[in-house]
Amino acid sequence: MAKVKVEFINTCSSCVEIGHTIQDVAAGYGDDVDVKLYVAGRDFDYLKKYGMVCKGTMIINGKTKYDNLNREIIEKAIDKAVREADDA
């Protein structure tokens, strides 16, 4: 099974809680999910991959972007990605 890579670009102080939520949800999948958090203005690695981001954005496996985030959306998106990785 391939690992699921979840990246989150934190663009504001209110996005910090979303980053914690992503880490909490991913922790439930153990080593099957890798999480990388970026902070806009401090980290610049994501710019080459995704360009300028103005809203807190979660990206799964470098392809699927979510910028309207809450716990339910995060849980469903990560679960779906893990299930798809299991099927591959």
C-alpha positions as semicolon CSV with decimal commas, in nm:
position;residue;x (nm);y (nm);z (nm)
1;M;0,000;0,000;0,000
2;A;0,124;0,348;-0,087
3;K;0,139;0,613;0,181
4;V;-0,101;0,903;0,165
5;K;0,069;1,243;0,169
6;V;-0,131;1,526;0,322
7;E;0,003;1,880;0,301
8;F;-0,154;2,185;0,461
9;I;-0,065;2,544;0,382
10;N;-0,142;2,764;0,682
11;T;-0,205;3,118;0,560
12;C;-0,338;3,283;0,876
13;S;-0,348;3,250;1,252
14;S;-0,698;3,103;1,247
15;C;-0,570;2,817;1,026
16;V;-0,354;2,682;1,308
17;E;-0,647;2,486;1,448
18;I;-0,711;2,330;1,108
19;G;-0,351;2,210;1,101
20;H;-0,399;2,047;1,441
21;T;-0,720;1,883;1,321
22;I;-0,541;1,740;1,016
23;Q;-0,267;1,599;1,239
24;D;-0,523;1,448;1,477
25;V;-0,720;1,281;1,198
26;A;-0,404;1,153;1,026
27;A;-0,274;1,010;1,355
28;G;-0,566;0,769;1,352
29;Y;-0,419;0,605;1,041
30;G;-0,072;0,555;1,191
31;D;0,211;0,529;0,940
32;D;-0,027;0,515;0,643
33;V;-0,051;0,896;0,631
34;D;0,233;1,151;0,621
35;V;0,148;1,510;0,712
36;K;0,351;1,816;0,614
37;L;0,244;2,158;0,744
38;Y;0,362;2,478;0,578
39;V;0,329;2,829;0,717
40;A;0,293;3,104;0,457
41;G;0,562;3,369;0,498
42;R;0,795;3,129;0,678
43;D;0,802;2,823;0,453
44;F;0,849;2,858;0,080
45;D;0,884;2,497;-0,041
46;Y;0,520;2,478;-0,142
47;L;0,546;2,776;-0,380
48;K;0,730;2,575;-0,646
49;K;0,471;2,299;-0,628
50;Y;0,145;2,489;-0,586
51;G;0,215;2,855;-0,649
52;M;0,075;3,139;-0,441
53;V;-0,192;3,029;-0,195
54;C;-0,411;3,288;-0,023
55;K;-0,644;3,061;0,175
56;G;-0,565;2,773;0,410
57;T;-0,545;2,474;0,177
58;M;-0,512;2,098;0,230
59;I;-0,360;1,901;-0,056
60;I;-0,373;1,523;-0,072
61;N;-0,112;1,332;-0,271
62;G;-0,013;1,651;-0,455
63;K;-0,334;1,643;-0,659
64;T;-0,656;1,706;-0,472
65;K;-0,697;2,049;-0,310
66;Y;-0,944;2,143;-0,039
67;D;-0,977;2,502;0,079
68;N;-1,317;2,492;0,249
69;L;-1,215;2,291;0,555
70;N;-1,381;2,163;0,867
71;R;-1,330;1,841;1,065
72;E;-1,591;1,645;0,868
73;I;-1,440;1,737;0,530
74;I;-1,089;1,657;0,654
75;E;-1,196;1,317;0,790
76;K;-1,380;1,223;0,470
77;A;-1,096;1,338;0,241
78;I;-0,823;1,152;0,431
79;D;-1,037;0,840;0,467
80;K;-1,111;0,839;0,095
81;A;-0,741;0,878;0,009
82;V;-0,643;0,593;0,244
83;R;-0,909;0,364;0,097
84;E;-0,794;0,447;-0,257
85;A;-0,433;0,371;-0,157
86;D;-0,547;0,036;-0,015
87;D;-0,718;-0,048;-0,345
88;A;-0,408;0,039;-0,551
